[in-house]
Amino acid sequence: MIEKPSLKEWAVVSCGTMSPELQHLRDSGWLDAMRIAYTTPGLHQDLPELERQLVYQVQRAKTVADKVLVVYGSEFCYINLSDPYRTMDTIVDELGPGVYRVRAKQCVDMLASETQREAIRGGEDVIFLTPGWIKFRQYVYKGWDRADANQNFPQHSGGIILLDGVGYFDQMAEEDPEKLLEFSDWAGVPVTPYPVSLDRLKNLLLEPLTLEASRHQV
């Protein structure tokens, strides 16, 4: 019997926006990392604070595990206009050996690949979100007012597609439907749930195990 790949010797540091999916994997027993720590959701709007929290959490994680997996995207989570050559991978590299980043562009890419998203959109101009963008709206859209929302969401004529791998939409529709309605009203477009599996996220989380193993091969 082949043993399931395990992250039990790893620690995970993630943007808080991905906490619904990672906690779901944790609760199901699949994600067995030694520690899972989160930075505040929405720090792509405050790069100095993003760096501060990420470095701090990785350094804390290194006190319990030699290998740390950073769950942040490469392109849209960190855009430094004052220093374009400084990227998320630059920060991760500076954190030293044993620190890896999942190979995805941003959080929606962790749940559905670009090819999958093209098939889901079906030619419509839509914006993809994950549950964390709604759950942590006060952080992700910090400082936004209705005018900001009107400048960003309605330009997508197909509205919002929520890539939901944890049943968040159905749960909210049953327990707190006003929250969903209020978010849709604020955005000015409908929110349509699209159930996805977490298989892509699982595969992305496991990829660094192969990289780490090859690094130690003689």
C-alpha positions in Angstrom: 0.0 0.0 0.0 1.4 3.4 -1.0 1.4 5.9 1.8 -0.4 9.2 1.1 2.1 12.1 0.8 2.1 14.0 4.0 3.0 17.5 5.1 3.4 16.4 8.7 7.0 17.7 8.8 6.1 21.0 7.3 4.6 24.3 8.5 2.3 26.4 6.3 2.1 30.2 6.2 -0.8 31.5 4.1 -2.7 34.6 3.3 -5.8 34.6 5.5 -8.0 34.8 2.4 -7.3 31.0 1.8 -8.1 30.0 5.4 -11.6 28.6 4.6 -10.0 26.1 2.2 -7.0 25.2 4.3 -9.1 24.9 7.4 -11.4 22.6 5.6 -8.5 20.4 4.6 -7.2 20.5 8.1 -10.6 19.5 9.6 -10.9 16.6 7.1 -7.6 15.3 8.2 -5.9 15.7 4.8 -3.7 18.7 5.8 -1.5 17.4 8.7 1.1 20.2 8.8 2.8 20.9 12.1 1.5 24.5 12.1 -0.7 26.6 9.9 -0.4 30.4 10.3 -2.1 33.2 8.5 -1.4 36.8 7.6 -4.2 39.3 7.5 -6.4 39.0 4.4 -6.1 41.7 1.9 -2.5 42.8 2.5 -1.9 43.2 -1.3 -3.1 46.7 -0.6 -0.4 47.3 2.1 2.9 45.8 0.9 5.1 46.8 3.8 2.7 45.2 6.2 2.4 42.1 4.0 6.2 41.7 4.1 6.3 42.2 7.8 3.7 39.7 8.6 4.9 37.1 6.1 8.5 37.3 7.3 7.4 37.1 10.9 5.1 34.1 10.4 7.7 32.2 8.4 10.3 32.9 11.1 7.9 31.6 13.7 7.2 28.6 11.6 10.9 27.8 11.3 11.0 27.3 15.1 8.8 24.2 14.8 9.6 22.9 11.2 12.6 22.9 8.9 10.4 23.2 5.8 7.8 25.9 5.3 5.2 26.2 2.6 4.1 29.7 1.7 0.5 29.9 0.2 0.7 33.1 -1.7 0.4 33.8 -5.5 3.2 35.0 -7.7 1.6 37.8 -9.7 -1.4 39.5 -8.1 -0.7 39.1 -4.4 2.4 41.3 -4.4 2.8 44.1 -7.0 5.5 46.5 -6.0 5.2 49.5 -8.4 8.1 51.3 -6.7 10.4 48.3 -7.2 9.1 46.0 -10.0 12.0 43.6 -9.6 11.0 42.8 -6.1 8.4 40.0 -6.2 6.8 37.5 -3.9 9.5 35.0 -5.0 12.2 37.5 -4.1 10.8 37.6 -0.5 10.5 33.9 -0.3 14.1 33.4 -1.5 15.3 35.8 1.1 13.7 33.6 3.8 16.3 31.0 3.2 16.4 27.3 2.2 13.5 25.1 3.0 10.9 27.8 2.3 8.8 27.1 -0.8 5.8 28.9 -2.4 2.9 27.2 -4.1 3.1 27.5 -7.9 0.0 29.6 -8.6 -0.6 33.1 -9.7 -3.2 34.0 -7.1 -5.9 32.5 -4.9 -8.4 31.7 -7.6 -5.6 30.0 -9.6 -5.2 27.7 -6.6 -8.7 26.4 -7.0 -9.1 26.4 -10.8 -6.4 26.6 -13.5 -6.6 29.2 -16.2 -7.9 26.5 -18.6 -10.6 25.5 -16.1 -11.6 29.1 -15.6 -11.9 29.8 -19.3 -14.3 26.8 -19.5 -16.3 28.0 -16.5 -16.6 31.6 -17.8 -18.1 30.3 -21.1 -17.1 33.4 -23.0 -18.6 35.7 -20.4 -16.7 38.6 -18.9 -16.7 37.6 -15.2 -14.6 38.2 -12.1 -13.6 35.1 -10.1 -13.5 35.2 -6.3 -12.9 32.7 -3.5 -15.0 32.5 -0.3 -12.4 34.5 1.6 -13.0 37.6 -0.5 -16.5 37.7 0.8 -15.9 36.3 4.3 -13.1 38.8 5.0 -14.6 41.7 2.9 -13.7 44.2 5.6 -10.0 43.5 5.1 -9.8 42.6 1.4 -11.7 45.7 0.4 -10.5 48.0 3.2 -11.0 51.6 2.3 -13.4 50.9 -0.5 -16.7 52.7 -0.8 -19.6 52.1 -3.2 -17.9 54.3 -5.8 -14.8 52.1 -5.8 -17.1 49.0 -6.1 -18.9 50.6 -9.0 -15.7 51.3 -10.8 -14.5 47.7 -10.5 -17.3 45.1 -10.5 -20.0 46.3 -13.0 -17.4 46.4 -15.8 -17.6 42.6 -15.7 -21.0 42.0 -17.4 -21.1 38.4 -16.3 -20.9 39.3 -12.6 -19.0 37.4 -9.9 -18.3 33.7 -10.0 -17.5 32.3 -6.6 -15.2 29.3 -6.8 -16.5 27.4 -3.8 -14.7 24.3 -2.7 -16.0 24.4 0.9 -19.8 24.9 0.6 -19.5 28.5 1.8 -22.3 29.9 -0.5 -24.9 27.3 0.5 -24.0 27.7 4.2 -24.3 31.5 4.0 -27.5 31.2 2.0 -29.0 29.2 4.8 -27.5 30.9 7.9 -26.9 34.5 6.8 -28.5 35.2 3.4 -28.4 38.9 4.1 -24.6 38.9 4.0 -24.6 37.5 0.5 -27.3 39.9 -0.7 -25.6 42.9 0.8 -22.3 42.0 -0.9 -24.0 41.5 -4.2 -25.8 44.9 -3.8 -22.6 46.6 -2.8 -20.7 45.1 -5.8 -23.6 45.9 -8.1 -23.4 42.5 -9.8 -24.8 39.0 -9.0 -22.8 36.4 -7.2 -23.0 33.0 -8.8 -21.5 30.0 -6.9 -19.5 27.4 -8.9 -18.7 24.3 -6.8 -15.1 23.1 -7.3 -13.1 20.3 -5.8 -10.0 21.1 -3.7 -7.9 18.6 -5.8 -5.9 21.4 -7.5 -5.1 23.0 -4.2 -4.0 19.6 -2.8 -1.7 19.0 -5.7 -0.2 22.5 -5.4 0.4 21.9 -1.7 2.2 18.6 -2.4 4.4 19.7 -5.2 7.1 21.1 -2.9 7.6 17.7 -1.3 9.0 16.5 -4.6 11.2 19.6 -4.9 12.5 19.2 -1.4 13.2 15.5 -2.0 15.1 16.2 -5.2 17.2 18.8 -3.3 18.5 16.1 -1.0 19.2 13.5 -3.7 22.9 12.8 -4.2 
